[in-house]
Amino acid sequence: MDSADLIPRRIVEELDKYIIGQKDAKRMVATALRSRWRRQRLPPELKDEVMPKNIIMIGPTGVGKTEISRRLAKLSHAPFIKVEASKFTEVGYVGRDVESMIRDLVDLAINMVKAKHNETVSEKAANLAEDHLLDLLLPPPHQSTSGISSESRESASLRENAAPYSDSYEQSRKKMQQLLHDGKLNDKSVDLEVKDKTLPPIGVISNVGMEDMEMNLREMLGSMIPGKKKKRRVKVPEALEILSAEEAARLVDMDEVTQEAIDLVQNSGIVFIDEIDKIASREKHGPDVSREGVQRDLLPIVEGSTVNTKYGMVKTDHILFIAAGAFHTVKPSDLIPELQGRFPIRVELSSLTKEDFVRILTEPKNALTLQYHALLETESVDLQFTKDGIEEIAEMAVYANAQAENIGARRLFTILERILETVSFDAPEMSEKKVVIDKQYVQAHLQHIIKDQDLSRYIL
C-alpha cells in the first residue's frame, strides 16, 4: 500500500483484519503514523522541528499491544524492532546498553533495503549466473574442463573480444541451456569455488555490549584477511542460487544501500519497547537505582541523539518509539518525569471479553481456527468448528483467565492445543477424516481440568 493511501481510517481498517477491539489504540497509532507522512511534506526549516508522537500503551498481556505495532510497521514498510526494557542495564552494569536497539534497527534496515535492491537486479543477476553455470557445464573451447571460479566475471568480456566459437559449440550451448530451463539437469552436480566465510571464534571479556563488539571484530578481520576459497560440489539448482546471489551482491551498490537504510531508519524507523513498566519504580534505593539508570540512559535515545553504528552515525530524533507495559504494580507516573514527557500519547487497552474471544477465533485473516483447519488439512483431516463450540472455547478462556493469571488471547492457544491434542497426534492414522469441534467435544476434553482449579493453573 502506498504511503499516501495510508489515511488513519484506512490504517484502522487494515489493523481490524488482524486485531480485534482496542479501537482507541488503533486510532492513536494510525494518527501517529499519518503525522510522519505529514512531516515529510513540510518545508525543510519546519520539518526538523516536528517531533514524533511517541506512545505508551497500557494494558495486560495478550490484548494486542505488540501485534498493533508489528502490523503498523508492515503497513508502512518501515524498519521495526521489538526490545524488552528489562534486558537493558545501566552503563557500567553487565547487560546490553540501550544504544544496541538502534544498531539492531539499522542492521534490519540494511537487510530490508538490500533485499529491495536485489529484486531490482535479480533478472540481470539470474542471466549472468546462468552464463556462468553453462560455462561450468559446457566449458568453452579455450578453457580447461576443470571448471571455473564462481567469482570470475571476466569470462563474458573475454568471449565478446575473442573470435566467435564454432557453430557446433554454440548449438551445444543452446541445447544445454534448454535442458537447464526444462529442469532436466537438476540431478547433475557441478564444482563451485566459493568463499570460505568461517573465521576463528573471537572471545571478548567485558561488561557492556560486547556481543556487538565481537561481531564487528569478526567482520573487520573478515574484510582484512583475504578470503579463502573452497570447492563445493552442489546440484545444479543450488549452484544457480549461489551464483545468482554472488552476482546480485556485485551488482548492488552497498554504499547506496547503507545511505538509503540510514535515511529509512532516521525518518521511518519504529522501536517497540515492551515491559517498560519493569524499569519503573516507586522506591529510590536498592535494585531500583539501576532501573532508574536505564531510564536515564533511554532518555537521550528517545528525545533525540546520535548513535554510532558500524554503518555510520544515526540520528534518533524522528524515530517513533512505542512503549508498552501492564503497569500492575506501578503507574506511568512512576517513570522519571523527563521520560514521561517524551511519550505524550497514552492509551489504555482493555481486557478481552467472551465476545472478543469469539471474534478472535473467527474474524481475523489469521484466526486460530483457520490455522488449525489448514494444518490438519495437510493430513486430509476436515476439522470443523461449530458456533456453540467456539462460544464454549471462549467461555473457558474467560474462566481460566479469571481463575489464574490473565494472559489475554494467548489463553486460546493453550486451550486449543489441549482440545486438539488427540486429533493432532492421531491425524495421520485416522480412518474417520472429519472432526467436529462442538460444545460437547470441548466440555468432554476440558471439563475435568476446569473443575480442578489446581490442575487448571498448570495445564491451562
Beta strands, then each sheet from edge to edge (+ up, - down):
strand 1: 55-58
strand 2: 80-84
strand 3: 189-196
strand 4: 228-235
strand 5: 270-274
strand 6: 306-309
strand 7: 312-315
strand 8: 320-325
strand 9: 345-348
strand 10: 382-385
strand 11: 434-437
sheet 1: 2+ 5+ 8+ 1+ 9+
sheet 2: 3+ 4-
sheet 3: 6+ 7-
sheet 4: 10+ 11+
end
